[in-house]
């Protein structure tokens, strides 16, 4: 009767033992007065890395005295056709093992297998011409990627080109980028604050302008036209600031030279209009040479401005004189 009752629990015991990868090992079994031993391995149960498809028996010497009470036998008895005894354990160890086995089984059956990713997303990649961008994050179950839409006309700018040793202060650096309509290029000065000669022979000064001395001598109108043909004008800024003396030796102006600069009072006497459209009266100009301007004796004769190199001062002269000149242009 007891055997039938225990037989009903055989599948549960087998599941517990299989979950821990253990074999079911018999101890000593006493039937009446005859004592015999055998070891049982159930079909299909994994022990370690092996699966036994057949049941094997082997006799081993008896190692323990027969159990004295019915309760001891019940505690270690496995019912059914594969009845056997296992090695006896204390009641406390048996209780702890059973509790642990059941707890692990319940955990495996009812555990939450979801792997929610709580890591923040990384930065978006640059958009491509398919109007797609991506970003990634590392999650417990691997790398997760998100795709987003975007609309662009141009990719990001590339790196600037390398500047060489400044032989010319107007050397440029450039960079490019790809756009839907083609490639775009932009340029910047390698040495924006440098003073010196440019590649086309102009002298770059620290006031934001470049200068070129014209050695050929002609009248005021012709010199103005020549400067205009080179996208410049006769010098004005350096004149009002008294800066021509800072570089005229460097660019080759001969000593004792008087040359045209950009201003005239031909329209209104003593009201000087510079070629950059700045208007100043005679009294406003602070760089006159001694006794200049001296057009009072013969009015309307000396209506154009000229610079005296050795004096480093300004004077007036006739616009029909043939003199050299100084051109000026803003730094591009």
MOSULFEN-V897320 format. One record per pair of residues at least 24 apart in sequence whose C-alpha atoms are under 10 Angstrom apart, sorted by the first residue. I is the first residue (numbers start at 1). GAP is how many residues later the second one is. Records with the same first field share a line. If there is no record, write none. Layout:
BEGIN
I: GAP, GAP
END
This chain:
BEGIN
2: 72, 77
3: 71, 74, 75, 76, 77, 78, 80
4: 75, 76
5: 74, 75
6: 68, 71, 72, 73, 74
7: 71, 72, 73, 74, 75, 76
8: 71, 72
9: 69, 70, 71
10: 68, 69, 70, 72, 73
13: 65
14: 28, 31
15: 30, 90
16: 82, 85, 86, 88, 89
17: 28, 29, 30, 84
18: 24, 26, 27, 28, 29
19: 26, 27, 82, 85, 86, 89
20: 26, 27, 28, 81, 84, 85
21: 24, 25, 26, 27, 28, 29
22: 24, 25, 26
23: 24, 25
24: 54, 60, 61, 62
25: 59, 60, 61, 62
26: 34, 50, 51, 52, 56, 57, 58, 59, 60, 61
27: 33, 34, 35, 36, 37, 49, 50, 57, 58, 59, 60, 61
28: 32, 33, 34, 35, 36, 37, 38, 39, 56, 57, 58, 59, 60
29: 33, 35, 37, 38, 44, 48, 54, 55, 56, 57
30: 35, 36, 37, 43, 54, 55
31: 35
33: 33
35: 26, 27, 30, 31
36: 24, 25, 26
37: 24, 25, 26, 47, 48
38: 24, 46, 47
39: 43, 45, 46, 47
40: 42, 43, 44, 45
41: 41
42: 40
55: 27
63: 24
64: 24
114: 27
115: 24, 25, 26
116: 24, 25
117: 24, 25, 27
121: 24, 25
122: 24
124: 24
126: 24, 26, 29, 30
127: 24, 25, 26, 27, 28, 29
128: 24, 25, 26, 27
129: 24, 25, 26, 50, 51
152: 27, 28
153: 25, 26, 27, 28, 29
154: 24, 25, 26, 27, 28, 29, 30
155: 24, 25, 28
157: 27, 28, 29
158: 27
160: 26, 27, 28
161: 26, 29
162: 28
163: 26, 27, 28
164: 26
165: 25
166: 24, 25, 28, 30, 31, 32
167: 29, 30, 31, 32
168: 26, 27, 28, 29, 30, 31, 32, 33, 34, 35, 36
169: 24, 25, 26, 27, 28, 29, 30, 33, 34, 35
170: 24, 25, 26, 27, 28, 29, 30, 32, 33, 34, 161, 162
171: 27, 28
188: 144
189: 142, 143
192: 139
195: 52
196: 51, 54, 55
197: 53, 54
201: 50
202: 49, 125, 126, 127
203: 44, 45, 47, 48, 125
204: 43, 124, 125, 126, 127
205: 33, 38, 39, 41, 42, 125, 126
206: 37
207: 30, 31, 34, 36, 123, 124
208: 29, 121, 122, 123, 124
209: 26, 28, 29, 119, 120, 121, 122, 123
210: 25, 117, 118, 119, 120, 121, 122
211: 24, 27, 33, 36, 37, 40, 115, 116, 117, 118, 119, 120
212: 36, 39, 40, 113, 114, 115, 116, 117
213: 35, 38, 39, 40, 46, 111, 112, 113, 114, 115
214: 38, 39, 45, 46, 109, 110, 111, 112, 113
215: 37, 38, 39, 44, 108, 109, 110, 111
216: 106, 107, 108, 109
217: 42, 43, 104, 105, 106, 107, 108
218: 42, 101, 102, 103, 104, 105, 106, 107
219: 41, 99, 100, 101, 102, 103, 104, 105, 106
220: 39, 40, 41, 42, 43, 44, 84, 85, 86, 97, 98, 99, 100, 101, 102, 103, 104, 105
221: 83, 98, 99
222: 98, 100
223: 37, 38, 39, 99, 100, 101, 102, 103, 104
224: 36, 37, 38, 51, 101, 102, 103
226: 99, 101
227: 98, 99, 100, 101, 102
228: 99, 100, 101
230: 97, 98, 99
231: 96, 97, 98, 99
232: 43, 95, 96, 97, 98
233: 28, 29, 41, 42, 43, 93, 94, 95, 96, 97
234: 26, 27, 28, 29, 40, 41, 42, 91, 92, 93, 94, 95
235: 25, 26, 27, 28, 39, 40, 41, 71, 72, 90, 91, 92, 93, 94
236: 25, 26, 27, 37, 38, 39, 40, 41, 42, 69, 90, 91, 92, 93
237: 25, 37, 38, 39, 41, 91, 92, 93
238: 90
239: 24, 35, 46, 48, 66, 67, 68, 73, 74, 75
240: 34, 40, 44, 45, 46, 47, 48, 74
241: 44, 45, 46
242: 44, 45, 46, 65, 70, 71, 72
243: 69, 70
244: 63, 64, 65, 68, 69, 82
245: 62, 63, 64, 65, 66, 67, 68
246: 66
248: 61, 64, 78
249: 60
253: 56, 71, 72, 73
254: 55, 56
255: 53, 54, 55
256: 52, 53, 54, 55
257: 49, 50, 51, 52, 53, 54, 66, 67
258: 47, 48, 49, 50, 51, 52, 53, 54, 55, 56, 57, 59, 65, 66, 67
259: 46, 47, 48, 49, 50, 55, 58, 62, 63, 64, 65, 66, 67
260: 44, 45, 46, 47, 48, 54, 55, 56, 57, 59, 61, 62, 63, 64, 65, 66, 67
261: 43, 44, 45, 46, 53, 54, 55, 63, 64, 65, 66, 67
262: 42, 43, 44, 45, 63, 64, 65, 66
263: 40, 41, 42, 43, 53
264: 38, 39, 40, 41, 42, 52, 53, 54, 55
265: 35, 37, 38, 39, 40, 51
266: 34, 35, 36, 37, 38, 53
267: 33, 36
268: 32, 35
269: 26, 27, 30, 31, 34
270: 25, 26, 33
272: 31, 32, 33
273: 31
274: 31
285: 29
286: 27, 28
287: 25, 26, 27, 28
288: 24, 25, 26, 27, 28
289: 24, 25, 26, 27
290: 24, 25
291: 24
292: 24, 25
293: 24
END
